[in-house]
Amino acid sequence: MLKITKFGGSSVANATQFKKVKGIVESDPSRQYVVVSAPGKRTASDNKITDLLYLLDAHRQYHVDASNVTKIIRDRFLSIKNELGLKQNLEKDLDEFFANLAKMNQAEIVSRGEYFCAKLMAEYLGYAFVDAADVIRFRMDKTIDWDATTKKVQAKCAKYDHFVFPGFYGSNANGQIQTFPRGGGDISGAILARCINADIYENWTDVSGFLMADPRIVKNPEQITHITYSELRELSYMGASVLHEDAIFPAKEKNIPIHILNTNRPQDKGTIIQESIEGEQPYAITGIAGKRGFTSILVYKKHMSNEVGYIRKVLSIVEDYNVPIEHIPSSIDSFSIVVADSDVEDILYEMVARIKNEIKPDYVKTKSGLALISTVGRNMSAKPGTSGKLFGALGSNHINISMIAQGSDEMNITVGVKEEDFNKTVQVIYDTFVTKEKK
C-alpha cells in the first residue's frame, strides 16, 4: 500500500496542527510522501499566509512599505519553528526572501508559503524536503508536461523513501515558478499520486468529507461516505468546495481513490471518491449543491428550429465576449443562455444589442437574480419518477422553476429559481429525498 497524503492550510496553521499531522503520518507506514499547503487561518479572524503573500506582492508592485506585512509572515513561521524546537535557520531564509522581493514575480512570492511550510514539516517529520519547482514541470501554455513530471517524481521517490513536498506550484522549462489556481495544493497531491500510481490519495482538511447539503442551510445533513468522480465534479462545479475540482482528473486517469479526511477528527470515516461504486446507495440522490448570481438571456425566433445554425450564431457572439455558458435550455422557437452575473456585469447590454442587430430574433429578454441548484446522484436514472418527484415537491412548496436542465446520463437535475428561494429550494429537495426517506 502506497499513499500520497496531502494536508490543507487549516491542518498546518500552527504548531498544534503540525503535531496532529505528525501523529497521523506516523500512525501509518504507507504515508511515505506528504504534500502541504501554506499555513491557513488559526481563527476565523486570522489571515491565511497565502493571502498575506498576495498582499505583500501588491505592496511590492506599488512600491509601498511592507514591513508590517513581512513581520506578520515572519512571526507566523517562526512561532511554528520555535514551538516545535526546530533547528533550521529559517530566519536567514526569510531575510533573503524579503530582501529579494523586488527581483521576484508574483508566482515566486505567493508560492513561498508552501515552500517554507514544507521545509518546517520536513524537519519535524525527519523526512527529506523535495522542492516542487524541481519536479512539477509546466509547459509554456501552463499545462502539465506529464512525461517530464512523471520522470522527475519517480526519480525523487527512488532516491527518498519519505519526503515532504510543497503544493500549489511547479516551474516551466525556463525554471520560472508557475502556480496553480488558488487551492491548487490539492492538484499537486493528485499529480504525485498519478505519477507514482499510488494506491490512494488522502486529502486531509478541517471537515470529515462531503455532506449531502450545505450545513448552513440544512441542519445536520447526512455524510456522503462514497461518491464517484463524476458526481463530485458535478457537485464541485456547483459550489461544493472541500476539494479543488481540478484535483479529480489526475487521480481519475489512473483510477486512484481519493479519501477526504479530517485532521482534527482522524477517527472519522470521511468520504471516498472513486470511479465506480458497487452496492445499493442509501438514498436516490448523492448530494445537493448550488450557486446564486446568474442571468438568463432568452432568445425567441418563430420557426427557429427550421433555421440551420441559428443557436450557433448567437453563441458565437457570446464567445466574442469570452463569457462561459452555464446552461442552454431550449424549446422549438426559443432557447436561453444562462451565464454568471460576474461574467456579464459590464457587457450584458452590449452583447444583447449585438444579438438583436446581427441575429434578428423576434425578441430577447434578460432575467437576473437567478440561482441554480443541482441535485446529483448516480442512481437517479435507475429510479423512475425522480425528476417528477423533485418538480412536484418544489411546486407543492410554491417554488417557481425558471429553468430546468438535465444531462442525458440523468446524473444531474439542475433547476433555476429566484435567488430568494435558494435556501428554501435546497431544504425542500433534501427533505424530499433524504429526511422523508429515513422515516
N, C-alpha and C positions, 0 to 999 in steps of 0.2 A: 504494500500500500504506500503510495506517494501522494502527498498533499501539497498544494500551494495554499498558504494561509495569509490572508490579507486583513489588516486591521485599519479601520477608518479613523478619521480625525478625533472622534469622541473617545475612541479606545486608546489613544496616545496623548490625551490632552494634558496630563500631568504625571508626576512620579507615581501616584497611586494607581493610575491606569496602566502605566508601564509594568507595575508589579503584577497586575491581573494578566497582562499579556504573557509575561514570563511563566506564570502558573499554567496558563492554557497551553503554551508551546511545549513546556517540559512534561506535560501530562500525556503526550502522545509522540512517540519517536518518529512517526511518519510526517510530522510537521517540520520538515527539514528546511524549507525555503519560505521566508517571511517577507511580505510586502507591507510597507507602512505609508500612510498619508502624513500630511503635516499636522501638528497638534491642533485640535479643534477647540471649541468653546468648553470652558470648565463650568460655567454657569450660563444662564440664559442671557445675561447682560454682558458676557465676556466677548472677546474678539477671536475669530479664527486667525491662526498665523498667516494663512494664505491671503485673507482679506487685508491684513496689515502689510503684507508684502506688495499687494497691488497698490495700497495707499503709498507705500514707500516709493514705488515706481512713479506714481503720479507726482510726488514731491520732486523726484529726480527730473522728470520731463519739464516741469515748470520752474525748476531752479529755486525751490522753496526749502528752507531749512527743515531737515527731517530728524533732528536729534531726539525729539520726543518719541517718534515712531521707532527709531532704532533702539532706544532704551527699553521700550516695552518688549520688543522682539528679543533683545539680549537677555532681559530678565526672565522671560518665559523659558528660554532654552537653558540658561544657567541654573534656574531653580530646579529643573529636572535633573541636570547633571549633578548638582551638589547634593540634592536629597537622596540620590541613588549612590552617591560616593564614587562616581566615575572619575577616571584619571586623565582622559584625553584633554589636549589643550584646546578646548572649544573656544576659549576667549580669543586666542590668536586667530582661529579660523573666522570667527565673527568679525574681528577687527579688519582682517583682509577683505572680507566680503563688503563691509560698509565703506571701506576706503576705495574700493574699485567700482562703486555703483555707476559712476559717470561713463565707464567703459563698457557697461553691460546693457543688454537689451531686456525687454520685459520678460521674455520667457526664462532667461537666466535668473532674473531676480525672483520671480514668483515660484520657481521650482526649488528654491533653497530651503523652503520649509520641510519638504520631504527629504531633501538631502541631509540636513542636519539632524532631523529626527531619526533617519536610518543609521547615521553614524553613532548616535547615542544608543539606539536599540541594539546595534551590532555588538558594541562593547558590553552592554548589560547582559545580553544572552550568551556572550562568548562565541559569537558567530563571526564569520568574515563579512566585510562590507563590500557589496558589488554596486558600482555606480550605474544607474540606468542609462546614462549617456554613453557608456561603453558597450551597451548590449542592445537596447531597442533602437533600431535603425529606421528612420523615416526617409521616404523618397522626397524629391523636391515638390511633389504635388501634395505632400503631407499625409499620404497613405503609408501603411507599414510595408517595409521591404521584408517579406516573410522569410525568404531564403537566408538573407544576411542575419536577421534577428534570430532565427532558429539555430543557426550555426553558433552564434555568439552565446546564446543561452545555454546550449548543450555543452559548449566548451567550459563555461563557468561551473556548470553542475558536475562536470568531470573533474574539475580542479578542486572544488569545495564540496564537502558533504553537507554543509549547512551554510546559509548566508542570509543576510538581510538586504533588501532591495528597496530603494525609494520609488514610490509610484508617481504617476502624473506626467512624466517626461521621458524623453529619449533624445536622440540627436540625428541630424541629417548627415549626408555624405561629406559635407564640409566641416563637420564637427560642431555645428551650431546647435544649441539646445532648442528642442521643439517640445511644446506641451500639448497634452490632450485637452479637451474641454473640461470645465470645472467638474469635479467628481471623477476625473479620469484615472485616479488611482485604482478604481475597480477594473478599468480596462487593462492597466499594467498587469494586474494579477491574472486576468484571463489570458493575456498574451503568454505569460510564463507557463501557465497550465497547458496551453496549446502546444508550445514549443517542446515541452518535455513529455507530453501526453500523460499528464497527471491523472491519477485515479479519481481525484475530487478537488474542486476549488472551493475552499472555505472563505467566506466573506464575513468577518466579524464587525459588528456595528453596535448601536445602542438600542436596538429593538430585536425582539425574538422572531424575526422573519416577517412575512407579509400577513396582513389581516384582510378579511373579506370586504371591508369597507373602512372609510376614514373614521377613526375613533373620535374625532372632533364633531362628527355628525351622528354616528350610530354608537350607542352606549355598549361597551364591551363586545365588539364584533368578534366573530369566530376567527380562529387562526387558520391560515392556509398551510397545511403540512406538506402538501405536494402540489406542484404546478409545472406545466410544460413550458419549454422555451417560448413557444408561440403565444400561449396565454399571457406569459409575463410581458412579452413585447407589447401586446395589446393594452395591458393594464399600465405599464410604464409610460407608454406614449400618452395615455390619458391622465397621467398625473401621479400614479403610484411610484414613489421615489426612493425606495430602500436601496435599490441597486441601479447604477448607471446603465441605461438601456443598451449602450454600445458594448458593454461587457459581455453580453449574451453571445454575440457572434463568434468570437474565437473559441469559446467553450463548446458551442453547438457544433462547430465544424468537426470537432473530434469526439463529440458526444460525451463530454465531460460534465458530470453533475456539478451544480453549484449549490452550496449549502450556506444559507444565511443564518448566522448565529449571533447571540447576544453576549458581548464581553462581560457585561455586568451580571448576567444570569446564564453562565455556561452550561448549566444543567438543563435548560430548556431545549426542546427538540428542534426549534427553528423551522425553516422552510427549505425543502429540497426542490431544486429546479432541474428538470431533465427532459430528454427528447420525447419520451412517451411514458405513460403511467398505466400499469396494469391494475385491474380490480375496479370495484364499484366506487364511484365518487359519492360522498355523503350527501351532497346537495346537487340540484340540477345545474347550478352555476358555481363558478370558482371565485369570482370576485366582482366588485363594482368600483369604478373609478370615473372621475370626470373633471372637467375644467369649465370655468367661466370665461367670458370675454371673447365671443365670436360674433361675426356678422354674416348674414345670408344675403347673397345677391341673386334675385330671381330674374331670369331672362325668359320672356314669353314671346313666342312666334307661332302664329297659326300655321298648321301643317309643317311644323319644324321637322318632324320625323321623316318627311319626304325629301328634305334637303341634305345632300351628302356633304359632310364636313362642317355642319353648322356649329356644333359644340366645339370642334377643334379650333375654329376661327376665334371663338370667344376666349378659349383657353390660351391661345397664342398671345392675345392682348394681356391677359393676366401674367403670362410668363415674361412679357416685356418688362414688367414691374418687379420681377423676382419675388412674387408672392406665392408661398406654399399653399396648396389647397388641401383642406381637411377632408371634405366630402363633396360629392356631386350627385345628390338625389335628383331623379328626373322623372318626367311623365311624357305623354305623347307630344304635347305642344309647349312644354316648358322644362327648364332644369334650373337648379340652384347651385351656386358655388358658395361653399362655407369656408370662411377664412378667419384667421385670428385678428382681433381688433388691432393688436400691436403691429401687425404686418401691413395694415392699410390705413392707419390713422392719418397719414399725411397725403395719401394719394387716392383715396377711395373715390372722391367725386370726379377727379380727372380720369381715372380708369373707367368709371361708369359712363362718362361722357364719350370716351373713345368707343366703348361697346355700342352705344346708341348711334354714333355717327358712322362707324365703319361697318357694323353688322346689320343695322337697321331692324332690330326686333320691334314687335308691336309695343312693348313697354318693358321697362326694367324697374324693379322695386328692391330697395335695400331694407334690411331689418337688423338692427343691432340689439344688444342686450340678450344675446343667446348663450345658453350653457349647453354643453354636450356631456351626456352621461353614457358610459359604455357598460353593458352587462356582459361578462365574458365567462365562457365555460366550454370545455372540450366535449362535454356530453349533452349539450343543449340540442344538437341535431338528432340525437337518439331519443329525445323525449318530445313527442308530438304535442303541439299546443303551447310551447314555451313562449313564443312571441305573443300569442293571443292572451296568455295569462298575464304577461307583462303589461301589454297595452290596456287590458281590461282593468288591472289594478290601478294604473295611473288615471284612467277615465273615472273610475269609481271614487277616486280621491280628488276629482276636479282639477287635474293637472292636464293642461292642453299641450299636445305634442306638435311642435312646429316642423319637425323633420325626423325621418326615420332612415337609417342606413344599416344594411345587414350584408356581410360578406357571403359569398357563395359557399364557404365552408361552414357557415352557420355557427361560428365560434363566438361572434361578437354582434350584439344588437346595440346600436347607438341611437339614442333619441336626443332631439334638440328641444329644450324647454326654455321658458323665461328664466333669466338669472335669479329672480326672486323665488322661483320654485326649485332651485337647485338642491338645497338640503332636504326639502320635503320629498323630492323625487328619489334621492338616494335612500332615504329611510323607507319609503313605500316599497321600493324594489327589494330591499333587504328583508323587510318584514314578510313580503310575499313569498320569497324563495328560501328564506332561512328560518326566521322566527316561527312562522306557521308550520314549517316542515318538521321542526323539533318537537312540536306538541304531540 
